[in-house]
């Protein structure tokens, strides 16, 4: 039990760093929250969470199948996952954040308070997350570090639900923040440093994983 709790806490730390790093989901959250409404932003967050469940499901089943077939192949994937975390961290360090121009690009040609149904907002979040090819690699990188041949299915489900809940909470908070003028402006300016901080942490985690595997 203690081992699985430790894995779960590791997942929370790694995924927390990843989820707050601005990417395609963040752009869509900004767009729907600013153009339409706070409600649209929250339904978009629900869509993101459902998309995460899709990624988590096929990633976990895929890793389980690989474990069953070849321990060597599984270890190679773990190494690749550690390297991807480092690569993702380097890219985040190079980010310039989501400044004024990025916000204007995301919201250009639209007027605030256009109608957007709950389903449309949910669908936009779901498709944005599901169709992001980088998400596949990232979830494979994360779960290949956490899931082991001994990990019970129940704990794998807990890991997956944890990721979905974390995504929803973060982007629901983003939707609330982006509807508060001064706070919104400060938040958007901070995305550059959020990315750089997340990048440094991801590199450190990737290196730690690689070293621990080598030993």
C-alpha positions, -999 to +999 in steps of 0.1 A: +000+000+000+028+025+009+045+019-024+013+028-043+007+059-022+042+069-030+036+064-067+004+084-065+021+113-047+048+112-074+021+114-101+006+144-084+039+162-083+049+155-119+014+161-133+009+193-113+040+207-130+028+196-164-008+207-161-001+243-152+024+247-180+006+268-208-002+248-239-031+242-264-055+235-235-046+268-219-051+287-252-086+272-255-094+279-219-084+316-224-104+318-256-137+304-242-134+322-209-127+356-223-148+355-255-178+337-240-182+334-203-169+319-170-195+291-175-181+282-209-146+281-194-157+257-168-175+234-193-143+235-214-124+224-183-148+194-180-140+186-217-103+187-210-108+162-181-127+138-203-100+140-229-074+132-203-094+101-193-092+089-230-054+094-230-050+077-196-071+047-206-053+038-238-019+046-223-024+024-192-038-005-213-009-001-237+017-001-210+001-031-193+002-050-226+039-041-231+047-052-196+030-086-203+050-090-235+085-078-228+102-064-196+131-052-218+108-032-241+091-017-210+124-006-196+133+010-229+100+029-228+108+041-193+141+055-205+124+072-234+098+086-210+125+100-188+142+116-218+109+131-230+103+147-196+137+164-199+129+174-235+095+188-225+113+207-197+138+223-220+110+234-244+092+250-214+124+268-204+125+283-239+089+295-237+081+332-238+048+326-221+013+337-232+015+374-236-009+400-249-004+390-286-012+354-279-044+363-261-053+386-290-046+359-315-068+334-295-097+358-293-094+378-325-125+383-346-149+374-318-171+394-295-175+386-258-209+372-247-215+353-280-237+323-273-219+291-266-238+261-253-225+239-225-221+211-250-202+232-275-178+243-247-173+207-235-168+195-270-142+222-277-122+212-246-125+175-253-114+177-289-085+201-281-072+177-255-078+144-274-063+157-307-031+170-291-004+145-303+020+157-276-005+146-249+000+109-260+037+111-256+035+130-223+011+105-207+032+076-219+062+093-204+045+099-170+028+065-166+058+045-178+076+059-148+049+052-123+032+020-134+051-012-126+042-049-133+029-051-097+006-021-099-030-033-093-058-022-117-076-003-089-045+019-083-041+025-121-077+037-121-070+060-092-040+074-110-061+081-141-089+097-122-064+119-103-051+133-135-086+141-148-096+158-116-064+178-114-070+191-150-106+201-142-096+219-110-068+238-127-087+250-157-118+257-137-096+281-117-082+295-149-118+303-161-126+320-128-093+340-128-097+351-164-129+369-157-113+391-131-096+420-150-065+430-130-059+394-118-063+381-154-036+405-167-012+396-139-018+359-145-012+361-182+020+380-177+032+353-153+028+325-178+064+330-190+077+324-155+053+296-148+066+278-179+102+284-169+097+271-134+078+240-147+105+234-172+133+234-146+112+210-124+105+187-153+142+185-162+151+177-126+124+150-124+135+135-157+172+134-146+162+119-112+142+092-130+170+084-154+196+082-125+173+060-104+168+036-133+205+035-140+212+025-104 
